[in-house]
Amino acid sequence: MSVETVVDRYLDGRITVLIGDLTDQRVDAIVNAANASLLGGGGVDGAIHRRGGPAILETCRAIRATRYPQGLPTGEAVITTAGELPARYVIHTVGPIYGQHRGDEPRLLANCYRRSIEVAREHALTTIAFPAISTGVYGYPASEAASVVSRTLSQWLATDDSFTEVRLVFFNRSHAETFVAAAAFGATDESA
């Protein structure tokens, strides 16, 4: 198990920002920043598939064959087994590629978080851990993403008390600190 460092907590401790390995999180569900194919890839997606084993890929193939033959749409989310991961489930969501959605990137990124939480709630899950969706190879500026993510989570948690902990897991300190500096927890306007 990797060492984790809590950087900050928000909304009465319901949101935790930490530095660690997403694949080590012992929560009900971790969120995969997947690609539309759901068949694995690089970064977070590849790490989850490698550590979780073949059961995740098998379930993803079944979802593609039955529900999303053209691939999972950006902003949508689906749930699978977590295989050999310490989490119980993996929720897969496809983030927006920055600059490819005609200015709709904030809404699509917010949908990734909203839909992931909705899917978790549909399965009576109470703890969830997110990576920084779209901020890697998809190029979403981390400070812009932090504003969208913090507002979206604030809106959701203001009306839903079923989640006991939402973790935002960053691989390194500089990414976590960028997020904390730009976060707008408590802001609940509809611009996200």
C-alpha positions in Angstrom: 0.0 0.0 0.0 1.3 3.4 -0.9 1.7 6.3 1.6 -1.0 8.9 1.4 -0.9 12.5 2.4 -4.1 14.5 3.1 -3.7 18.0 1.7 -7.0 19.5 2.7 -10.6 18.7 3.6 -13.8 20.5 2.6 -17.5 20.5 3.3 -17.3 19.3 6.9 -14.7 16.6 6.0 -16.9 15.0 3.3 -14.4 15.9 0.6 -10.7 14.9 1.1 -7.9 16.1 -1.2 -5.0 13.7 -1.0 -1.8 12.6 -2.6 -1.6 8.9 -3.3 -2.3 6.1 -5.7 -5.9 5.9 -6.9 -5.6 2.1 -7.3 -4.8 1.8 -3.5 -8.0 3.4 -2.4 -10.2 1.3 -0.1 -13.5 2.9 -1.0 -16.8 1.6 -2.5 -15.8 2.9 -5.9 -12.9 4.5 -7.7 -13.5 6.5 -10.8 -11.5 5.7 -14.0 -10.7 8.5 -16.4 -11.4 6.1 -19.3 -11.3 6.5 -23.0 -14.5 6.0 -25.1 -13.5 2.4 -26.0 -13.5 1.3 -22.4 -10.8 -1.2 -23.3 -7.9 0.3 -21.3 -5.3 2.8 -22.2 -2.6 4.8 -20.6 -2.3 6.8 -17.4 -5.0 6.2 -14.8 -7.0 4.0 -17.2 -4.0 1.7 -17.8 -3.1 1.5 -14.2 -6.6 0.5 -13.2 -6.9 -2.2 -15.8 -3.4 -3.6 -15.0 -3.9 -3.7 -11.3 -7.6 -4.8 -11.4 -6.9 -7.6 -13.8 -9.0 -9.1 -16.6 -12.4 -9.0 -14.9 -12.6 -5.3 -15.5 -11.9 -5.6 -19.2 -14.4 -8.5 -19.5 -17.2 -6.3 -18.0 -16.2 -3.3 -20.1 -16.4 -5.5 -23.3 -19.9 -6.6 -22.2 -21.0 -3.0 -21.7 -19.6 -2.1 -25.2 -21.4 -5.0 -26.8 -24.8 -4.3 -25.2 -25.1 -0.6 -24.2 -22.5 1.4 -26.0 -21.3 -0.2 -29.2 -20.0 3.1 -30.5 -18.1 3.8 -27.2 -19.0 5.6 -24.0 -20.0 9.2 -24.7 -18.1 12.0 -23.1 -19.6 12.9 -19.7 -21.4 9.5 -19.3 -20.5 6.9 -16.7 -20.8 3.2 -16.2 -19.9 0.8 -13.4 -17.9 -2.4 -13.4 -16.4 -4.8 -11.0 -13.1 -3.7 -9.5 -11.4 -7.0 -10.0 -8.4 -7.3 -7.8 -8.4 -3.7 -6.7 -9.1 -2.9 -3.0 -12.2 -0.8 -4.1 -15.5 -2.7 -4.6 -16.3 -1.1 -8.0 -14.8 1.0 -10.8 -16.9 3.7 -12.3 -15.7 4.6 -15.8 -16.2 8.1 -17.3 -14.9 9.8 -20.4 -13.7 13.3 -19.8 -13.6 16.0 -22.5 -10.5 16.7 -24.6 -9.7 20.3 -24.0 -10.3 22.5 -27.0 -12.3 19.8 -28.9 -15.9 20.5 -27.7 -16.6 24.0 -28.9 -16.5 25.6 -25.4 -18.7 22.8 -23.8 -15.7 21.4 -21.9 -16.9 22.7 -18.4 -20.3 21.2 -18.8 -18.9 17.9 -20.0 -16.3 17.7 -17.2 -19.0 18.5 -14.6 -21.1 15.7 -16.1 -18.3 13.2 -15.5 -18.4 13.9 -11.8 -22.2 14.2 -11.6 -22.9 11.0 -13.6 -20.2 9.1 -11.6 -21.9 10.1 -8.3 -25.3 9.3 -9.7 -24.1 5.8 -10.7 -22.6 5.3 -7.3 -25.8 6.4 -5.6 -27.8 4.0 -7.8 -25.7 1.2 -6.3 -26.0 2.5 -2.7 -22.3 3.4 -2.5 -21.2 6.0 0.1 -17.5 6.4 -0.6 -15.9 7.3 -3.9 -12.4 8.4 -5.1 -11.8 10.4 -8.2 -8.6 11.2 -10.2 -8.2 14.6 -11.9 -10.3 13.7 -14.9 -9.1 15.2 -18.2 -6.1 17.1 -16.8 -3.5 14.7 -18.2 -3.2 13.9 -21.9 -6.7 15.4 -22.5 -5.1 18.8 -21.7 -7.7 20.3 -19.4 -5.9 23.1 -17.5 -5.8 21.9 -13.8 -6.8 25.2 -12.3 -9.9 25.5 -14.6 -10.8 21.9 -13.8 -10.5 22.6 -10.1 -13.1 25.3 -10.3 -15.5 23.1 -12.2 -15.0 20.1 -10.0 -15.3 21.9 -6.7 -18.4 23.7 -7.8 -20.0 20.5 -9.1 -19.2 18.5 -5.9 -20.5 21.4 -3.7 -23.8 21.5 -5.6 -24.2 17.8 -5.3 -23.3 17.3 -1.7 -25.4 20.3 -0.7 -28.5 18.3 -1.4 -27.3 14.7 -1.0 -26.1 13.4 2.4 -25.7 9.8 1.3 -22.0 10.1 0.6 -19.7 10.0 3.7 -16.5 10.6 1.8 -15.5 11.9 -1.7 -11.8 11.6 -2.2 -9.9 13.6 -4.8 -6.7 11.7 -5.4 -3.6 13.3 -6.9 -0.5 11.5 -7.9 1.8 14.4 -6.7 1.9 17.4 -4.4 2.1 20.1 -7.2 -1.1 18.8 -8.8 -2.9 18.7 -5.4 -1.7 22.2 -4.5 -2.8 23.5 -7.9 -6.2 22.1 -7.2 -6.5 23.5 -3.7 -5.4 27.0 -4.8 -8.1 27.1 -7.5 -10.9 25.2 -5.8 -14.2 27.0 -5.1 -15.9 24.7 -2.6 -19.1 26.1 -1.3 -19.8 28.0 -4.6 -23.0 26.5 -6.1 -23.8 28.7 -9.1 -25.0 26.9 -12.2 -22.0 28.0 -14.4 -20.3 24.6 -14.1 
